[in-house]
């Protein structure tokens, strides 16, 4: 596994929000307690999750623009969480090169999603960055 553990924790937080229909960071307190990370890192993670929640509508709008015939709501929880995380990091946080983000997301998908989901995720994110950066 070569992906960033911080990214995995954020993806799991987004997954928990979606799966449990949570709408606030406080809803994740029990989940945060299960994480084997420092209190300082839990605070940083909570701030990133709050930023994600604040921008979720924009993230979903961006995703829907590139999904074509696929419906966001019909994707598996894990695939939807991975795509949302990638878009969040690419357009909201903007502090890591999109190539690194996509590589990590694809690696996480290979380990946690269906056998071929990583190909779908890679294609969607590839299309997105080509449109977003006009490449």
Backbone as ProteinMPNN parsed JSONL, in Angstrom:
{"seq_chain_A": "XXXXXXXXXXXXXXXXXXXXXXXXXXXXXXXXXXXXXXXXXXXXXXXXXXXXXXXXXXXXXXXXXXXXXXXXXXXXXXXXXXXXXXXXXXXXXXXXXXXXXXXXXXXXXXXXXXXXXXXXXXXXXXXXXXXXXXX", "coords_chain_A": {"N_chain_A": [[0.842, -1.182, 0.0], [0.756, 2.026, -1.048], [-0.41, 4.44, -0.701], [-1.385, 7.522, 0.89], [-1.882, 7.587, 4.347], [-3.303, 9.518, 5.739], [-5.029, 10.428, 3.789], [-6.517, 8.117, 3.452], [-7.829, 7.98, 5.945], [-9.411, 10.281, 5.739], [-10.978, 9.581, 3.537], [-12.346, 7.403, 4.665], [-13.807, 8.773, 6.583], [-15.484, 10.36, 4.984], [-16.86, 8.307, 3.757], [-18.183, 7.214, 6.02], [-19.851, 9.384, 6.674], [-21.571, 9.379, 4.433], [-22.621, 6.716, 4.353], [-23.935, 6.487, 6.842], [-25.627, 8.6, 6.75], [-24.863, 10.982, 7.966], [-24.474, 14.437, 8.942], [-22.857, 16.261, 10.149], [-19.635, 17.044, 11.582], [-19.501, 16.34, 14.243], [-21.105, 14.101, 14.367], [-19.373, 12.124, 13.715], [-17.78, 11.564, 15.893], [-17.608, 9.128, 17.388], [-16.517, 7.433, 15.437], [-14.052, 8.733, 14.992], [-12.812, 8.19, 17.425], [-12.066, 5.565, 17.129], [-9.902, 5.611, 15.505], [-6.428, 5.182, 15.173], [-4.693, 7.482, 15.697], [-2.975, 10.515, 16.549], [-4.301, 12.942, 18.908], [-3.977, 15.506, 17.939], [-3.842, 15.033, 15.16], [-6.408, 14.05, 14.813], [-7.897, 16.344, 15.238], [-7.04, 17.887, 13.054], [-8.005, 16.249, 11.003], [-10.757, 16.397, 11.512], [-11.204, 19.091, 10.909], [-10.719, 19.078, 8.167], [-12.756, 17.381, 7.335], [-14.97, 18.921, 8.04], [-14.617, 21.035, 6.246], [-14.986, 19.592, 3.901], [-17.719, 18.866, 4.21], [-18.896, 21.405, 4.134], [-18.497, 21.993, 1.475], [-19.678, 20.017, -0.004], [-21.936, 20.018, -1.74], [-21.02, 21.496, -3.962], [-18.907, 19.824, -4.742], [-20.314, 17.476, -5.444], [-21.806, 18.475, -7.588], [-19.766, 19.034, -9.407], [-18.806, 16.425, -9.823], [-21.065, 15.158, -10.935], [-21.122, 16.425, -13.359], [-19.241, 15.153, -14.886], [-19.803, 12.476, -14.859], [-21.462, 11.487, -16.824], [-23.502, 9.074, -18.125], [-23.676, 7.592, -15.818], [-25.03, 7.541, -12.554], [-24.532, 9.44, -9.685], [-25.691, 8.69, -7.254], [-26.078, 5.997, -7.609], [-23.651, 4.773, -7.526], [-21.329, 2.708, -5.716], [-20.925, 3.016, -2.149], [-18.229, 3.234, -1.427], [-16.9, 3.836, -3.857], [-18.146, 6.247, -4.517], [-17.337, 7.767, -2.324], [-14.557, 7.818, -2.706], [-14.353, 9.198, -5.173], [-15.534, 11.64, -4.446], [-13.702, 12.489, -2.511], [-11.375, 12.824, -4.072], [-12.157, 14.919, -5.854], [-12.672, 16.89, -3.966], [-10.069, 17.308, -2.9], [-8.763, 18.159, -5.207], [-10.157, 20.49, -6.19], [-10.939, 22.026, -3.975], [-9.129, 21.938, -1.705], [-6.589, 22.043, -3.003], [-3.789, 21.733, -2.564], [-2.099, 19.713, -3.238], [-0.617, 18.082, -5.972], [-2.696, 17.141, -8.675], [-2.112, 14.756, -9.984], [-0.851, 13.152, -8.09], [-2.884, 12.887, -6.218], [-4.854, 11.498, -7.731], [-3.429, 9.135, -8.298], [-3.117, 8.049, -5.695], [-5.835, 7.716, -4.972], [-6.668, 5.824, -6.861], [-5.04, 3.685, -6.09], [-6.066, 3.186, -3.508], [-8.645, 2.432, -4.251], [-8.066, 0.033, -5.594], [-7.483, -1.571, -3.428], [-9.734, -1.471, -1.746], [-12.162, -1.445, -3.12], [-14.402, -2.81, -5.67], [-13.177, -5.236, -8.073], [-12.743, -4.038, -10.67], [-13.285, -1.396, -10.267], [-11.326, 0.538, -9.857], [-10.444, 1.181, -12.403], [-12.651, 2.471, -13.546], [-12.854, 4.66, -11.772], [-10.376, 5.898, -12.215], [-10.713, 6.61, -14.918], [-12.903, 8.407, -14.76], [-11.83, 10.433, -13.113], [-9.657, 11.169, -14.684], [-10.99, 12.216, -16.95], [-12.243, 14.319, -15.636], [-10.098, 16.031, -14.73], [-8.978, 16.701, -17.177], [-11.03, 18.24, -18.276], [-11.301, 20.205, -16.259], [-8.766, 21.407, -16.081], [-8.451, 22.037, -18.691], [-6.942, 20.367, -20.375]], "CA_chain_A": [[0.0, 0.0, 0.0], [1.618, 3.192, -1.162], [-1.192, 5.666, -0.578], [-1.263, 8.33, 2.096], [-2.802, 7.151, 5.424], [-4.174, 10.647, 6.043], [-6.054, 10.401, 2.75], [-7.383, 6.977, 3.761], [-8.693, 8.382, 7.064], [-10.395, 11.233, 5.228], [-11.916, 8.813, 2.717], [-13.203, 6.648, 5.582], [-14.715, 9.743, 7.205], [-16.485, 10.683, 3.965], [-17.649, 7.07, 3.646], [-19.059, 7.142, 7.197], [-20.87, 10.423, 6.496], [-22.501, 8.936, 3.404], [-23.262, 5.462, 4.758], [-24.786, 6.695, 8.016], [-26.43, 9.817, 6.52], [-24.442, 12.012, 8.911], [-24.376, 15.748, 8.305], [-21.916, 17.122, 10.866], [-18.41, 16.412, 12.074], [-19.795, 15.76, 15.559], [-21.672, 12.773, 14.158], [-18.255, 11.197, 13.515], [-16.962, 11.447, 17.106], [-17.365, 7.713, 17.682], [-15.583, 6.931, 14.424], [-12.727, 9.311, 15.258], [-12.24, 7.512, 18.586], [-11.513, 4.264, 16.717], [-8.69, 5.833, 14.722], [-5.176, 5.144, 15.922], [-3.904, 8.659, 15.342], [-2.866, 11.453, 17.668], [-5.397, 13.905, 19.066], [-3.69, 16.609, 17.015], [-4.246, 14.607, 13.819], [-7.872, 13.956, 14.809], [-8.391, 17.716, 15.079], [-6.789, 18.249, 11.654], [-8.941, 15.475, 10.196], [-12.093, 16.97, 11.732], [-11.271, 20.354, 10.159], [-10.837, 18.743, 6.745], [-14.106, 16.84, 7.14], [-15.877, 20.079, 8.089], [-14.448, 21.713, 4.959], [-15.662, 18.74, 2.917], [-19.166, 19.011, 4.401], [-19.255, 22.743, 3.666], [-18.363, 22.063, 0.016], [-20.199, 18.774, -0.584], [-22.837, 20.307, -2.859], [-20.166, 21.868, -5.1], [-18.183, 18.61, -5.131], [-21.248, 16.6, -6.145], [-22.126, 19.106, -8.867], [-18.605, 18.793, -10.277], [-18.789, 14.999, -10.165], [-22.178, 14.86, -11.84], [-20.818, 16.981, -14.685], [-18.328, 14.27, -15.613], [-20.244, 11.077, -14.766], [-22.205, 11.146, -18.044], [-24.702, 8.256, -17.911], [-23.684, 7.036, -14.462], [-25.663, 8.389, -11.541], [-23.748, 9.49, -8.454], [-26.401, 7.965, -6.208], [-26.048, 4.563, -7.898], [-22.308, 4.249, -7.289], [-21.153, 2.121, -4.381], [-20.504, 4.005, -1.149], [-16.775, 3.404, -1.448], [-16.53, 4.546, -5.086], [-18.634, 7.624, -4.377], [-16.459, 8.429, -1.351], [-13.254, 8.042, -3.341], [-14.492, 10.268, -6.163], [-15.752, 12.899, -3.722], [-12.434, 12.868, -1.896], [-10.477, 13.326, -5.119], [-12.623, 16.233, -6.299], [-12.444, 17.783, -2.824], [-8.654, 17.68, -2.83], [-8.353, 18.84, -6.439], [-10.719, 21.834, -6.397], [-11.146, 22.787, -2.739], [-7.877, 22.102, -0.956], [-5.616, 22.473, -4.011], [-2.408, 21.833, -2.083], [-1.352, 18.558, -3.723], [-0.785, 17.918, -7.419], [-3.79, 16.219, -8.966], [-1.581, 13.455, -10.386], [-0.604, 12.401, -6.848], [-4.213, 12.584, -5.669], [-5.477, 10.439, -8.535], [-2.675, 7.908, -8.086], [-3.486, 7.516, -4.381], [-7.236, 7.292, -5.009], [-6.705, 4.578, -7.627], [-4.444, 2.643, -5.238], [-7.047, 2.87, -2.465], [-9.72, 1.691, -4.92], [-7.586, -1.327, -5.841], [-7.472, -2.311, -2.176], [-10.971, -1.424, -0.987], [-13.366, -1.455, -3.947], [-14.541, -3.962, -6.558], [-12.0, -5.53, -8.899], [-12.525, -3.125, -11.791], [-13.685, -0.027, -9.928], [-10.208, 1.476, -9.988], [-10.387, 1.634, -13.796], [-13.739, 3.439, -13.676], [-12.473, 5.851, -11.001], [-9.278, 6.53, -12.94], [-11.265, 7.219, -16.132], [-13.725, 9.561, -14.364], [-10.941, 11.499, -12.641], [-8.911, 11.627, -15.853], [-11.895, 13.104, -17.693], [-12.488, 15.528, -14.853], [-8.963, 16.964, -14.74], [-8.836, 17.22, -18.551], [-12.019, 19.325, -18.398], [-11.038, 21.238, -15.26], [-7.524, 22.115, -16.443], [-8.47, 22.205, -20.147], [-5.766, 19.68, -20.944]], "C_chain_A": [[0.884, 1.24, 0.0], [0.856, 4.51, -0.994], [-1.027, 6.289, 0.806], [-2.313, 7.904, 3.131], [-3.765, 8.269, 5.822], [-5.332, 10.683, 5.052], [-7.032, 9.247, 3.01], [-8.325, 7.313, 4.919], [-9.771, 9.362, 6.622], [-11.425, 10.505, 4.37], [-12.864, 8.026, 3.611], [-14.205, 7.561, 6.293], [-15.837, 10.115, 6.238], [-17.423, 9.493, 3.761], [-18.642, 6.964, 4.799], [-20.178, 8.182, 7.118], [-21.971, 9.94, 5.555], [-23.299, 7.718, 3.873], [-24.287, 5.669, 5.866], [-25.681, 7.92, 7.911], [-26.134, 10.893, 7.564], [-24.315, 13.342, 8.181], [-23.421, 16.695, 9.021], [-20.683, 16.323, 11.29], [-18.67, 15.73, 13.417], [-20.402, 14.374, 15.45], [-20.588, 11.703, 14.042], [-17.4, 10.989, 14.769], [-16.631, 9.998, 17.444], [-16.392, 7.093, 16.704], [-14.172, 7.444, 14.685], [-12.041, 8.611, 16.423], [-11.604, 6.173, 18.209], [-10.197, 4.41, 15.955], [-7.456, 5.842, 15.619], [-4.247, 6.253, 15.44], [-3.909, 9.596, 16.545], [-4.081, 12.368, 17.738], [-5.222, 15.089, 18.124], [-4.134, 16.26, 15.597], [-5.756, 14.428, 13.712], [-8.485, 15.341, 14.612], [-8.203, 18.174, 13.631], [-7.763, 17.534, 10.727], [-10.346, 16.059, 10.313], [-12.257, 18.276, 10.953], [-11.424, 20.093, 8.66], [-12.225, 18.194, 6.432], [-15.121, 17.974, 7.144], [-15.811, 20.852, 6.773], [-15.122, 20.909, 3.845], [-17.181, 18.931, 3.001], [-19.644, 20.357, 3.849], [-19.277, 22.838, 2.141], [-18.967, 20.868, -0.717], [-21.089, 19.021, -1.801], [-22.034, 20.667, -4.12], [-19.423, 20.648, -5.64], [-19.092, 17.691, -5.937], [-21.648, 17.171, -7.499], [-20.994, 18.872, -9.869], [-18.562, 17.338, -10.731], [-19.877, 14.658, -11.173], [-21.898, 15.366, -13.249], [-19.946, 16.056, -15.522], [-18.788, 12.806, -15.621], [-21.012, 10.596, -15.992], [-23.445, 10.331, -17.698], [-24.791, 7.658, -16.512], [-24.333, 8.042, -13.512], [-24.855, 8.302, -10.259], [-24.383, 8.627, -7.366], [-26.344, 6.451, -6.401], [-24.663, 3.942, -7.71], [-22.25, 3.631, -5.903], [-20.685, 3.222, -3.425], [-19.011, 4.274, -1.244], [-16.342, 4.177, -2.697], [-16.957, 6.008, -5.022], [-17.739, 8.409, -3.42], [-15.1, 8.742, -1.947], [-13.316, 9.181, -4.352], [-14.705, 11.622, -5.485], [-14.456, 13.388, -3.093], [-11.492, 13.466, -2.937], [-10.877, 14.724, -5.569], [-12.401, 17.267, -5.202], [-10.988, 18.244, -2.784], [-8.2, 18.464, -4.053], [-8.866, 20.275, -6.491], [-10.885, 22.664, -5.133], [-9.817, 23.005, -2.019], [-6.723, 22.585, -1.841], [-4.174, 22.571, -3.517], [-1.538, 20.643, -2.477], [-1.628, 18.433, -5.217], [-1.844, 16.854, -7.718], [-3.293, 14.835, -9.384], [-1.345, 12.556, -9.158], [-1.931, 11.978, -6.229], [-4.833, 11.416, -6.417], [-4.751, 9.115, -8.323], [-3.056, 7.256, -6.751], [-4.918, 6.984, -4.375], [-7.366, 5.967, -5.756], [-6.122, 3.428, -6.797], [-5.396, 2.23, -4.111], [-8.182, 2.046, -3.068], [-9.303, 0.243, -5.189], [-7.665, -2.189, -4.583], [-8.841, -2.418, -1.501], [-12.25, -1.528, -1.81], [-13.409, -2.726, -4.794], [-13.334, -4.07, -7.485], [-11.716, -4.513, -9.993], [-12.889, -1.68, -11.494], [-12.557, 0.973, -10.121], [-10.096, 2.002, -11.414], [-11.449, 2.707, -14.059], [-13.362, 4.752, -12.99], [-11.365, 6.612, -11.712], [-9.798, 7.25, -14.192], [-12.078, 8.477, -15.792], [-12.825, 10.724, -13.942], [-10.076, 12.042, -13.772], [-9.73, 12.588, -16.694], [-12.083, 14.421, -16.951], [-11.317, 16.508, -14.952], [-8.708, 17.494, -16.147], [-9.8, 18.383, -18.759], [-11.677, 20.493, -17.481], [-9.813, 22.084, -15.622], [-7.411, 22.376, -17.932], [-7.251, 21.575, -20.802], [-6.185, 18.753, -22.061]], "O_chain_A": [[1.658, 1.47, 0.929], [1.443, 5.583, -1.135], [-0.583, 5.64, 1.753], [-3.504, 7.865, 2.821], [-4.906, 8.004, 6.199], [-6.475, 10.938, 5.43], [-8.237, 9.394, 2.808], [-9.504, 6.962, 4.871], [-10.912, 9.284, 7.077], [-12.62, 10.785, 4.469], [-14.065, 7.983, 3.346], [-15.331, 7.148, 6.57], [-17.003, 10.179, 6.628], [-18.633, 9.664, 3.612], [-19.814, 6.658, 4.582], [-21.324, 7.889, 7.458], [-23.158, 10.078, 5.852], [-24.527, 7.71, 3.789], [-25.375, 5.095, 5.831], [-26.406, 8.251, 8.849], [-27.029, 11.62, 7.994], [-24.081, 13.385, 6.973], [-23.196, 17.812, 8.557], [-20.703, 15.093, 11.345], [-18.12, 14.664, 13.692], [-20.23, 13.553, 16.35], [-20.853, 10.518, 14.246], [-16.385, 10.296, 14.702], [-15.483, 9.682, 17.755], [-15.529, 6.309, 17.099], [-13.207, 6.683, 14.61], [-10.82, 8.452, 16.416], [-10.701, 5.701, 18.899], [-9.465, 3.436, 15.784], [-7.459, 6.442, 16.694], [-3.186, 6.009, 14.867], [-4.745, 9.476, 17.44], [-4.798, 12.546, 16.753], [-6.194, 15.611, 17.578], [-4.731, 17.088, 14.909], [-6.328, 14.629, 12.641], [-9.479, 15.489, 13.899], [-9.103, 18.779, 13.049], [-8.284, 18.127, 9.783], [-11.046, 16.195, 9.309], [-13.324, 18.54, 10.4], [-12.163, 20.796, 7.971], [-12.801, 18.504, 5.389], [-16.041, 17.98, 6.326], [-16.841, 21.274, 6.248], [-15.752, 21.479, 2.954], [-17.843, 19.133, 1.983], [-20.674, 20.43, 3.179], [-19.992, 23.668, 1.579], [-18.782, 20.727, -1.926], [-20.994, 18.295, -2.791], [-22.341, 20.191, -5.213], [-19.324, 20.462, -6.852], [-18.696, 17.183, -6.986], [-21.812, 16.42, -8.46], [-21.238, 18.552, -11.032], [-18.306, 17.059, -11.902], [-19.629, 13.95, -12.149], [-22.385, 14.794, -14.224], [-19.92, 16.172, -16.747], [-18.205, 11.985, -16.329], [-21.188, 9.39, -16.166], [-24.352, 10.844, -17.042], [-25.87, 7.261, -16.074], [-24.183, 9.253, -13.674], [-24.53, 7.207, -9.799], [-23.683, 7.918, -6.642], [-26.544, 5.701, -5.446], [-24.523, 2.719, -7.733], [-23.031, 3.99, -5.022], [-20.12, 4.229, -3.851], [-18.579, 5.423, -1.15], [-15.505, 5.075, -2.605], [-16.21, 6.898, -5.429], [-17.421, 9.572, -3.67], [-14.552, 9.82, -1.716], [-12.428, 10.033, -4.383], [-14.128, 12.628, -5.899], [-14.153, 14.58, -3.141], [-10.88, 14.507, -2.696], [-10.033, 15.616, -5.655], [-11.989, 18.393, -5.481], [-10.714, 19.436, -2.65], [-7.343, 19.341, -3.945], [-8.102, 21.189, -6.8], [-10.963, 23.89, -5.212], [-9.432, 24.144, -1.757], [-5.962, 23.462, -1.433], [-3.415, 23.409, -4.004], [-0.37, 20.572, -2.093], [-2.752, 18.655, -5.666], [-1.875, 15.799, -7.085], [-3.985, 13.842, -9.16], [-1.611, 11.355, -9.195], [-2.078, 10.845, -5.77], [-5.288, 10.452, -5.802], [-5.397, 8.077, -8.183], [-3.29, 6.049, -6.691], [-5.178, 5.912, -3.828], [-8.102, 5.082, -5.319], [-6.659, 2.321, -6.808], [-5.51, 1.044, -3.801], [-8.631, 1.071, -2.465], [-10.109, -0.672, -5.025], [-7.888, -3.396, -4.666], [-9.081, -3.368, -0.755], [-13.329, -1.687, -1.238], [-12.56, -3.606, -4.654], [-12.574, -3.116, -7.655], [-10.558, -4.161, -10.219], [-12.81, -0.827, -12.378], [-12.794, 2.119, -10.503], [-9.696, 3.148, -11.617], [-11.18, 3.716, -14.709], [-13.532, 5.828, -13.563], [-11.412, 7.839, -11.801], [-9.374, 8.367, -14.489], [-11.949, 9.497, -16.468], [-13.034, 11.862, -14.363], [-9.793, 13.239, -13.818], [-9.243, 13.641, -17.105], [-12.083, 15.495, -17.552], [-11.523, 17.69, -15.229], [-8.262, 18.632, -16.298], [-9.431, 19.398, -19.351], [-11.758, 21.65, -17.895], [-9.822, 23.308, -15.488], [-6.39, 22.882, -18.396], [-6.613, 22.172, -21.669], [-5.34, 18.09, -22.662]]}, "name": "protein", "num_of_chains": 1, "seq": "XXXXXXXXXXXXXXXXXXXXXXXXXXXXXXXXXXXXXXXXXXXXXXXXXXXXXXXXXXXXXXXXXXXXXXXXXXXXXXXXXXXXXXXXXXXXXXXXXXXXXXXXXXXXXXXXXXXXXXXXXXXXXXXXXXXXXXX"}
